[in-house]
């Protein structure tokens, strides 16, 4: 009952914001023709009513909850609309606070309204703030819709990294890093195949995948196994698991009340038999594609008679409620003798929390996970995304002493079926 009250409270707040914004729209269109007013007012309420209706239908109709693609697009449009209205409302509220201040001054200090108070006591809205709110809100929404067209707009990023302790035989080695494929969100096999072609065109010596092959279940990869199986290199393709690969966000049919109580008592997630079976299928998928999945272990890479260590751990997150299946000590054991070490760890928060403090001879860490929130600004003079409020390190290269971290922006997408500013990435790293 409390949950239902909270749901209807959200709907009530959205409706109040709609009415508030509409009051401003009626003001700015006051001098427009009747035709413009009718079209504007009708369009506004048709869209607003459709959004409210979708929220209600989504709450009670299982159709939307089962059909991921349909749901994601509609949900993204809805969230975009709500965000756009909140941005607009922020400007309108700022203007109303200004008007309130002028009214208060005019009451306290007689005849000190500065000419801003009309003879009838009314205070006009700011034309600039009103149009700014409408313009920025509309612009944000249009940008989010445009982002739908960018989800397969793969960007190849070349980066050269220098290390004093890199064995000479590995100088010039080209590594392609991929991350966060999220096959459960992909809908265009041709576009994905073109992305794989872009990887192969780089002719890498080594390909490393840093987790989140699926959204929830192993069968999401069924249509893409053949495509990603084309990835081959002289030194092989290696991979690790990300937080989504364990099926922790899926409602498994055998997760009964007894299982939930056991989780509560244990204070951690416990796999159900079906979830364990799914994880085993996912491991088999990696093997079927020819990818060597590293589960808290390391391998030795040989080139020109010299060796370096490649470590891979299961997901280990220091932020939020992300799982910690990784066992760094197991992967690290036996690598001490190798002069250069590369670590694959899906969640970049692992770098600050454990790698920098306990494993100071890990030269290069490769991560993904953040996607750059699929929304942001990346310019030569400005790099920003909302995700940085949770992850200070969220995309690109970071350094601390001799250690380096590179965070891939992700090959796929999840939730919002698009990209704005932060495009899907294929990273090409050349070691020097």
VEXNU-462126 format. One record per residue (C-alpha): residue in one letter; z, y, x. Coordinates in pm, 1 decimal, padded with zeros to 6 digits, m for minus. Layout:
<atoms>
  residuo         Z         Y         X
        a         Z         Y         X
...
</atoms>
This chain:
<atoms>
  residuo         Z         Y         X
        x   00000.0   00000.0   00000.0
        x   00086.1   00237.4   00284.2
        x  m00249.4   00157.0   00447.8
        x  m00435.8   00244.4   00126.3
        x  m00249.3   00573.0   00094.4
        x  m00347.0   00661.2   00451.1
        x  m00710.7   00576.7   00372.5
        x  m00721.6   00802.4   00068.5
        x  m00539.5   01075.6   00261.3
        x  m00826.5   01074.9   00514.0
        x  m01077.5   01106.6   00231.3
        x  m00875.8   01395.3   00087.3
        x  m00874.2   01580.3   00419.9
        x  m01250.3   01533.2   00458.6
        x  m01303.9   01671.0   00108.0
        x  m01086.7   01974.3   00181.6
        x  m01287.6   02044.9   00498.5
        x  m01609.1   02010.6   00294.5
        x  m01489.9   02267.4   00040.5
        x  m01373.7   02500.4   00318.9
        x  m01708.3   02486.9   00499.2
        x  m01895.9   02529.2   00172.2
        x  m01706.9   02852.5   00104.1
        x  m01842.6   02992.4   00431.6
        x  m02195.0   02870.3   00358.6
        x  m02190.9   03047.6   00021.6
        x  m02084.5   03366.6   00200.1
        x  m02354.5   03360.0   00468.0
        x  m02623.4   03282.6   00206.6
        x  m02495.6   03539.5  m00042.2
        x  m02797.7   03766.1   00005.9
        x  m03052.3   03483.8   00016.1
        x  m03292.2   03406.8  m00266.4
        x  m03186.9   03182.5  m00551.7
        x  m03424.7   02910.9  m00429.3
        x  m03270.2   02908.7  m00080.3
        x  m02922.2   02897.0  m00227.6
        x  m03003.8   02607.5  m00461.1
        x  m03167.4   02405.1  m00181.4
        x  m02882.5   02478.3   00062.2
        x  m02599.7   02405.6  m00179.2
        x  m02761.9   02091.7  m00321.1
        x  m02847.2   01957.0   00023.3
        x  m02496.0   02018.9   00151.9
        x  m02323.1   01835.7  m00132.1
        x  m02572.4   01549.2  m00145.5
        x  m02510.2   01474.6   00223.8
        x  m02132.9   01525.9   00191.4
        x  m02109.9   01306.8  m00119.4
        x  m02316.7   01034.1   00049.6
        x  m02080.1   01040.0   00349.8
        x  m01771.8   01010.8   00128.0
        x  m01935.3   00731.7  m00071.3
        x  m02018.4   00541.2   00246.8
        x  m01655.2   00564.7   00362.7
        x  m01537.5   00418.6   00032.4
        x  m01805.0   00145.2   00030.0
        x  m01737.5   00054.9   00394.2
        x  m01369.5   00011.8   00313.6
        x  m01433.9  m00242.8   00039.0
        x  m01781.8  m00392.9   00099.5
        x  m01801.1  m00678.6   00350.8
        x  m02179.0  m00630.6   00379.9
        x  m02138.1  m00330.3   00610.6
        x  m01869.0  m00502.5   00814.3
        x  m02089.9  m00807.6   00882.5
        x  m02423.1  m00637.5   00957.2
        x  m02347.7  m00479.1   01293.2
        x  m02674.4  m00290.3   01350.0
        x  m02685.4  m00133.6   01003.1
        x  m02316.7  m00050.0   01022.0
        x  m02334.2   00108.0   01367.4
        x  m02615.4   00346.1   01279.2
        x  m02456.1   00460.6   00954.8
        x  m02113.5   00481.1   01111.9
        x  m02249.1   00687.6   01403.2
        x  m02419.5   00925.7   01161.5
        x  m02098.3   00956.9   00963.0
        x  m01877.8   01022.0   01267.0
        x  m02134.9   01269.7   01396.6
        x  m02129.5   01453.5   01065.0
        x  m01749.2   01467.4   01061.6
        x  m01735.7   01594.0   01421.9
        x  m01999.9   01856.7   01345.9
        x  m01801.7   01981.4   01047.9
        x  m01479.9   01991.2   01249.8
        x  m01651.6   02201.1   01517.8
        x  m01781.0   02440.1   01252.7
        x  m01442.7   02451.9   01080.1
        x  m01275.1   02543.3   01410.6
        x  m01484.8   02859.8   01434.4
        x  m01426.2   02942.2   01068.2
        x  m01051.7   02893.5   01112.4
        x  m01055.5   03121.8   01417.1
        x  m01222.8   03386.1   01203.2
        x  m00968.9   03340.8   00923.6
        x  m00682.5   03380.4   01171.0
        x  m00849.0   03703.1   01288.6
        x  m00879.2   03824.4   00929.4
        x  m00517.0   03731.9   00863.9
        x  m00408.4   03934.9   01166.3
        x  m00602.7   04238.9   01046.2
        x  m00453.4   04206.6   00698.1
        x  m00102.2   04182.4   00841.7
        x  m00153.2   04490.4   01062.1
        x  m00290.6   04686.1   00765.9
        x   00018.9   04602.3   00561.8
        x   00270.8   04678.4   00834.4
        x   00098.2   04990.5   00961.1
        x  m00048.3   05183.3   00670.3
        x  m00407.3   05301.0   00718.3
        x  m00433.3   05112.2   01049.5
        x  m00691.1   04862.1   00938.7
        x  m00936.0   05008.1   01185.1
        x  m01200.7   05042.0   00914.8
        x  m01214.0   04663.7   00885.5
        x  m01031.6   04658.3   00551.4
        x  m01249.1   04742.0   00251.7
        x  m01124.3   04980.3  m00019.8
        x  m01051.9   04683.2  m00243.4
        x  m00831.7   04533.6   00029.5
        x  m01075.2   04257.0   00128.4
        x  m01159.8   04174.3   00490.3
        x  m01511.8   04060.5   00561.9
        x  m01583.6   03747.0   00762.8
        x  m01733.7   03773.2   01109.0
        x  m02107.3   03711.2   01089.2
        x  m02112.8   03605.4   01453.5
        x  m01831.9   03347.4   01424.5
        x  m01967.2   03213.1   01096.6
        x  m02317.2   03154.4   01231.6
        x  m02179.5   03024.7   01561.8
        x  m01978.9   02763.6   01373.5
        x  m02276.0   02660.1   01160.8
        x  m02512.6   02663.7   01459.4
        x  m02292.9   02466.1   01697.5
        x  m02191.1   02216.5   01430.4
        x  m02552.5   02157.8   01330.0
        x  m02657.0   02141.5   01694.9
        x  m02396.5   01877.2   01774.6
        x  m02510.4   01662.2   01483.5
        x  m02877.2   01697.0   01577.3
        x  m02791.4   01604.2   01937.0
        x  m02610.8   01287.2   01829.2
        x  m02905.1   01183.8   01611.9
        x  m03144.7   01255.3   01899.7
        x  m02928.2   01032.3   02118.4
        x  m03053.6   00731.4   01918.7
        x  m03383.6   00766.3   02108.4
        x  m03216.9   00743.3   02452.4
        x  m03043.5   00406.8   02436.3
        x  m03320.0   00231.0   02631.8
        x  m03406.9   00526.5   02852.9
        x  m03301.9   00351.5   03174.0
        x  m03240.2   00572.0   03476.2
        x  m03266.1   00433.7   03829.3
        x  m03008.0   00600.9   04052.4
        x  m03050.2   00559.9   04428.9
        x  m02749.0   00606.9   04650.8
        x  m02696.0   00548.0   05022.7
        x  m02346.7   00453.4   05139.0
        x  m02244.8   00457.4   05504.5
        x  m01970.4   00238.1   05653.0
        x  m01871.4   00226.8   06020.3
        x  m01761.7  m00137.5   05997.0
        x  m02075.2  m00270.9   05827.0
        x  m02221.7  m00555.8   06038.5
        x  m02562.1  m00451.1   06180.9
        x  m02743.1  m00736.0   06006.2
        x  m02653.2  m00582.5   05669.2
        x  m02775.9  m00235.4   05755.4
        x  m03037.5  m00133.7   05497.8
        x  m02936.2  m00406.9   05253.4
        x  m03032.7  m00303.7   04901.7
        x  m02792.9  m00387.0   04619.4
        x  m02874.0  m00336.7   04251.4
        x  m02568.9  m00298.9   04032.1
        x  m02590.6  m00358.6   03657.5
        x  m02303.2  m00335.7   03415.5
        x  m02215.4  m00343.6   03045.3
        x  m02527.4  m00504.0   02900.0
        x  m02354.3  m00553.3   02560.9
        x  m02626.6  m00783.6   02430.6
        x  m02473.4  m00783.6   02081.9
        x  m02588.3  m00422.7   02041.1
        x  m02941.6  m00467.5   02177.4
        x  m03227.3  m00476.2   01925.3
        x  m03542.6  m00416.7   02132.1
        x  m03635.0  m00710.4   02357.3
        x  m03944.3  m00534.9   02488.4
        x  m03746.1  m00230.5   02602.0
        x  m03481.9  m00450.7   02766.3
        x  m03752.5  m00649.5   02943.8
        x  m03898.4  m00324.3   03077.2
        x  m03551.1  m00242.0   03212.1
        x  m03547.4  m00575.8   03396.3
        x  m03892.8  m00495.0   03533.8
        x  m03751.3  m00170.6   03673.2
        x  m03483.4  m00371.3   03855.7
        x  m03734.8  m00614.1   04003.9
        x  m03958.5  m00327.9   04114.0
        x  m03677.5  m00215.2   04347.0
        x  m03697.0  m00551.8   04529.4
        x  m03319.5  m00575.5   04588.4
        x  m03159.1  m00812.3   04836.5
        x  m02866.3  m00868.5   04602.7
        x  m02787.5  m00807.0   04231.7
        x  m02430.9  m00760.3   04112.8
        x  m02332.5  m00747.5   03745.0
        x  m01990.7  m00597.2   03674.2
        x  m01904.2  m00729.9   03329.8
        x  m01939.8  m00700.8   02951.4
        x  m02242.6  m00921.0   02900.7
        x  m02166.1  m00940.7   02526.1
        x  m01970.9  m00750.6   02264.2
        x  m01775.8  m01046.4   02131.2
        x  m01947.8  m01385.8   02118.5
        x  m02161.9  m01587.9   02357.9
        x  m02444.0  m01641.8   02106.0
        x  m02525.8  m01268.8   02125.8
        x  m02712.5  m01358.9   02446.6
        x  m02938.0  m01620.6   02285.4
        x  m03236.5  m01385.9   02257.1
        x  m03191.8  m01237.7   02603.7
        x  m03123.2  m01533.0   02834.0
        x  m03491.3  m01571.3   02920.8
        x  m03528.2  m01199.6   02996.2
        x  m03230.1  m01170.8   03230.0
        x  m03308.1  m01505.5   03392.6
        x  m03596.9  m01324.9   03563.1
        x  m03349.8  m01146.8   03790.9
        x  m03374.4  m01318.7   04128.9
        x  m03298.2  m01197.5   04483.2
        x  m03282.3  m01347.7   04834.3
        x  m02901.1  m01331.9   04837.5
        x  m02855.5  m01422.2   04471.0
        x  m02716.6  m01269.1   04151.3
        x  m02339.4  m01251.2   04109.6
        x  m02133.9  m01149.0   03807.1
        x  m01783.1  m01099.4   03670.5
        x  m01633.6  m01075.8   03322.3
        x  m01547.0  m00755.0   03138.6
        x  m01292.4  m00694.0   02864.8
        x  m01543.7  m00766.5   02584.8
        x  m01647.7  m01102.4   02728.5
        x  m01325.6  m01276.1   02624.8
        x  m01375.6  m01225.9   02251.3
        x  m01044.8  m01043.0   02224.0
        x  m01187.1  m00799.9   01965.4
        x  m01325.4  m01066.5   01733.7
        x  m01145.8  m01219.3   01434.3
        x  m01162.4  m01588.1   01517.0
        x  m01142.2  m01813.7   01208.1
        x  m00872.4  m02028.5   01367.6
        x  m00646.7  m01730.0   01437.4
        x  m00394.5  m01818.3   01167.3
        x  m00048.4  m01675.3   01104.3
        x   00109.1  m01933.1   01336.1
        x  m00118.2  m01823.7   01619.6
        x  m00049.2  m01454.3   01554.3
        x   00325.5  m01519.2   01560.6
        x   00289.4  m01705.3   01890.8
        x   00106.0  m01402.9   02032.9
        x   00381.6  m01173.3   01913.5
        x   00652.4  m01388.2   02072.8
        x   00457.9  m01420.3   02398.5
        x   00388.0  m01047.3   02401.6
        x   00025.9  m01102.1   02501.4
        x  m00306.4  m01230.2   02372.9
        x  m00332.3  m01606.2   02337.7
        x  m00671.8  m01772.6   02313.3
        x  m00747.9  m01985.0   02009.1
        x  m00945.2  m02310.7   02058.0
        x  m01259.4  m02143.0   01920.0
        x  m01213.9  m01846.6   02150.1
        x  m01176.9  m02075.6   02450.6
        x  m01489.9  m02264.1   02346.4
        x  m01677.2  m01933.1   02320.4
        x  m01565.3  m01828.1   02667.1
        x  m01686.1  m02160.0   02806.4
        x  m02025.4  m02104.4   02640.8
        x  m02044.9  m01760.1   02797.0
        x  m01975.5  m01905.8   03140.5
        x  m02255.8  m02155.9   03079.3
        x  m02484.5  m01865.5   02985.2
        x  m02424.1  m01702.5   03323.5
        x  m02507.1  m02032.6   03492.9
        x  m02818.5  m02084.5   03278.1
        x  m02950.7  m01745.4   03392.9
        x  m02884.6  m01838.5   03755.3
        x  m02595.5  m01593.6   03791.2
        x  m02296.5  m01699.5   03997.6
        x  m01991.2  m01597.8   03794.5
        x  m01693.3  m01511.9   04015.5
        x  m01360.1  m01591.4   03850.2
        x  m01089.9  m01447.6   04076.6
        x  m01265.6  m01580.7   04386.1
        x  m01490.1  m01477.6   04670.1
        x  m01808.7  m01592.1   04836.5
        x  m01944.8  m01528.0   05183.3
        x  m02282.3  m01357.6   05218.4
        x  m02483.3  m01449.5   05527.1
        x  m02757.3  m01237.2   05679.8
        x  m02899.7  m01242.9   06028.3
        x  m02617.8  m01463.2   06154.4
        x  m02346.7  m01224.0   06032.5
        x  m02116.9  m01240.5   05732.3
        x  m01945.2  m01019.7   05473.9
        x  m01722.0  m01112.3   05179.3
        x  m01802.8  m01054.6   04812.0
        x  m01502.2  m01069.1   04580.5
        x  m01508.9  m01088.4   04202.4
        x  m01213.8  m01077.3   03964.3
        x  m01171.8  m01114.8   03592.3
        x  m01098.5  m00805.1   03388.4
        x  m00797.8  m00603.9   03502.2
        x  m00725.6  m00275.5   03327.2
        x  m00456.1  m00021.5   03402.1
        x  m00545.6   00207.1   03109.3
        x  m00497.9   00160.0   02737.5
        x  m00447.1  m00189.3   02601.5
        x  m00719.9  m00356.5   02803.3
        x  m00666.3  m00713.6   02917.1
        x  m00539.9  m00819.3   03258.2
        x  m00687.2  m01155.9   03341.2
        x  m00776.6  m01062.8   03697.2
        x  m00589.6  m01214.1   03990.9
        x  m00678.0  m01007.6   04292.4
        x  m00457.6  m01206.1   04528.5
        x  m00656.1  m01523.0   04453.4
        x  m00990.9  m01355.2   04512.7
        x  m00870.2  m01185.7   04831.3
        x  m00710.8  m01489.9   04996.1
        x  m00923.5  m01603.0   05292.4
        x  m01128.3  m01282.2   05324.4
        x  m00908.1  m01121.8   05589.2
        x  m01134.2  m01237.8   05873.2
        x  m01449.4  m01075.0   05738.0
        x  m01524.3  m00723.0   05868.2
        x  m01667.4  m00588.7   05542.4
        x  m01571.9  m00654.6   05179.8
        x  m01729.2  m00570.7   04844.9
        x  m01526.3  m00609.5   04526.0
        x  m01660.4  m00642.8   04172.0
        x  m01397.2  m00532.7   03919.0
        x  m01509.8  m00428.8   03571.5
        x  m01247.2  m00164.4   03494.2
        x  m01240.5   00129.6   03742.6
        x  m00872.4   00196.5   03676.3
        x  m00806.6  m00113.5   03887.2
        x  m00915.5   00081.2   04197.1
        x  m00637.1   00338.8   04182.4
        x  m00375.0   00101.8   04046.1
        x  m00411.0  m00187.6   04289.9
        x  m00705.0  m00175.7   04530.2
        x  m00610.4   00150.0   04705.1
        x  m00244.5   00058.8   04728.7
        x  m00253.7  m00311.3   04823.3
        x  m00600.3  m00387.2   04959.1
        x  m00694.4  m00109.7   05196.7
        x  m00966.9  m00314.7   05365.7
        x  m01178.6  m00342.7   05050.6
        x  m01465.1  m00120.4   05158.3
        x  m01668.9  m00091.1   04839.3
        x  m01560.1  m00150.1   04480.1
        x  m01816.8  m00168.0   04200.5
        x  m01711.0  m00109.5   03839.6
        x  m01846.3  m00017.7   03496.7
        x  m01659.6  m00020.1   03165.0
        x  m01654.2   00351.1   03074.3
        x  m02025.7   00396.8   02982.6
        x  m01952.8   00764.3   03049.6
        x  m01864.2   00737.5   02678.6
        x  m02245.2   00752.1   02627.6
        x  m02195.4   01124.4   02576.8
        x  m02154.7   01404.3   02825.5
        x  m02311.6   01657.7   03057.3
        x  m02428.3   01576.3   03407.7
        x  m02571.2   01873.7   03591.2
        x  m02561.4   01970.6   03960.9
        x  m02284.8   02220.6   03883.4
        x  m02115.4   02045.2   03591.2
        x  m02009.3   01687.5   03521.7
        x  m01818.4   01632.8   03199.6
        x  m01755.9   01367.0   02937.9
        x  m01473.2   01317.5   02685.6
        x  m01400.4   00986.1   02858.4
        x  m01249.4   01177.3   03152.0
        x  m00945.4   01250.5   02935.2
        x  m00861.5   00881.3   02981.8
        x  m01044.7   00796.5   03304.6
        x  m01042.5   01058.3   03579.6
        x  m01299.1   00842.2   03757.3
        x  m01568.1   00759.8   03503.6
        x  m01917.1   00764.4   03660.5
        x  m02078.6   00778.7   04003.2
        x  m01926.0   00767.0   04351.0
        x  m01561.2   00827.8   04446.8
        x  m01398.8   00806.3   04789.1
        x  m01049.1   00773.7   04928.4
        x  m01029.8   00751.9   05305.9
        x  m01269.3   00478.9   05414.9
        x  m01277.9   00313.9   05072.2
        x  m01544.6   00383.6   04811.7
        x  m01576.7   00319.7   04437.8
        x  m01899.3   00332.4   04240.1
        x  m01889.5   00333.8   03857.9
        x  m02209.3   00233.8   03681.9
        x  m02279.7   00412.1   03351.6
        x  m02383.0   00088.6   03180.5
        x  m02712.2  m00078.5   03094.0
        x  m02640.6  m00117.7   02722.8
        x  m02433.0   00049.7   02455.9
        x  m02165.6  m00028.4   02200.0
        x  m02037.7   00150.2   01890.8
        x  m02256.5   00458.7   01899.2
        x  m02616.5   00326.0   01922.9
        x  m02737.5   00601.6   02148.5
        x  m02692.1   00809.3   02461.9
        x  m02650.5   01184.8   02500.6
        x  m02646.1   01328.3   02852.0
        x  m02515.7   01005.3   03008.5
        x  m02814.1   00770.4   03014.9
        x  m02822.9   00391.0   03073.6
        x  m02818.3   00317.5   03444.4
        x  m02968.0   00086.6   03704.2
        x  m02790.5   00157.8   04032.5
        x  m02964.7   00095.6   04363.8
        x  m02720.3   00105.6   04656.3
        x  m02847.2   00096.7   05013.4
        x  m02586.6   00019.1   05278.1
        x  m02595.8   00211.4   05607.1
</atoms>
